[in-house]
Amino acid sequence: MEDTVKITAEELKSYIERIEELEQEKKDVQDHIRDVYAKAADEGWDTKVMKQIIRLRKMDDDDREEQEMLLDNYKRVLGMSDEED
């Protein structure tokens, strides 16, 4: 039984350490992304719009089309569109 507990403890420690490594890698990647946005902003690009484009590019075509249709409908209902209701 003691061997099982020891193996389990070692296995748990291994998982925890791997997760900690991945969390650090994630932080490093997030820092790099922030740097890219900062450079783009320094060159005059609108980073809010860039983030929206990236979010849209992650969506599949059907979901993106549905979201764009809903946005257009909401804008039209609120009088924020050139199109008549």
N, C-alpha and C positions, 0 to 999 in steps of 0.2 A: 504494500500500500504506500509506503514511504517513497518508493521509486516512482510511482504514479504521480504523487503530489509533486515530487521534484521535477519530473518531466513536464507536468502541467505548468508549474511555475516558470520553468525555462521557456516553454512555448508561449506563455502569456507575456513574459518579458520580451521575447522576440517580436511578438505582434506590436507591443507598445513602442518599442524602439523603432520599428519600421514605420509606424504611424507618425512618430515624432520626426523622423527623417523626411517623410512625405510632406508633413506640415511645414517644415523649413523650406523644402523645395517649392511648395506652393507660395510661401511668402516671398521667396526670391523671384519667382515668375511674376507675381503681382507687382513687385518693385520694378521689374523690367517693363511691364506693361505701363505702369505709371510714368516711367521715364520716356517711353515712346509717345504717350499722350502729351507730356510736357514739351517734348521736342516739336510735335505737330502744332501745339498751341503757339509756341515761339515763332513758328513759321507762318502763323496766321490762320490755321485751320480751326474750325469750330469743333471742339472735342465733344460737346453734347450731341451734335448731329452725327459725328463719327460713331459714338456709342450707340445711337439709335440704329444706324446702318448695320453695325456689327450684330446687334440684337436681331434685326430683321433677317440678316444673312444666315443666322443660325436656324431660323424657322424653315419648315418645309414649305413648298410653294402654296399648298392649299391653305395652311394656317396663316401664312402671310397675306394671301389674297383675302381671306375672311376678315382678318384684322383691318386691312386697308378699307374694305367695304364698310365695316362697322364704323370706322373713324370718319369716313366720308358721310355716312348717314347721320352720325351724331353732329358733325359740323353743320350739315344742312339743316337739321332740326333746330340747332341753336343759332341759325342765321350767320354762320361763319363761312359760308360757301357761296360762290357765285351762282350755283345752280338753284333754281326755284324748287320749292317743296310741292 
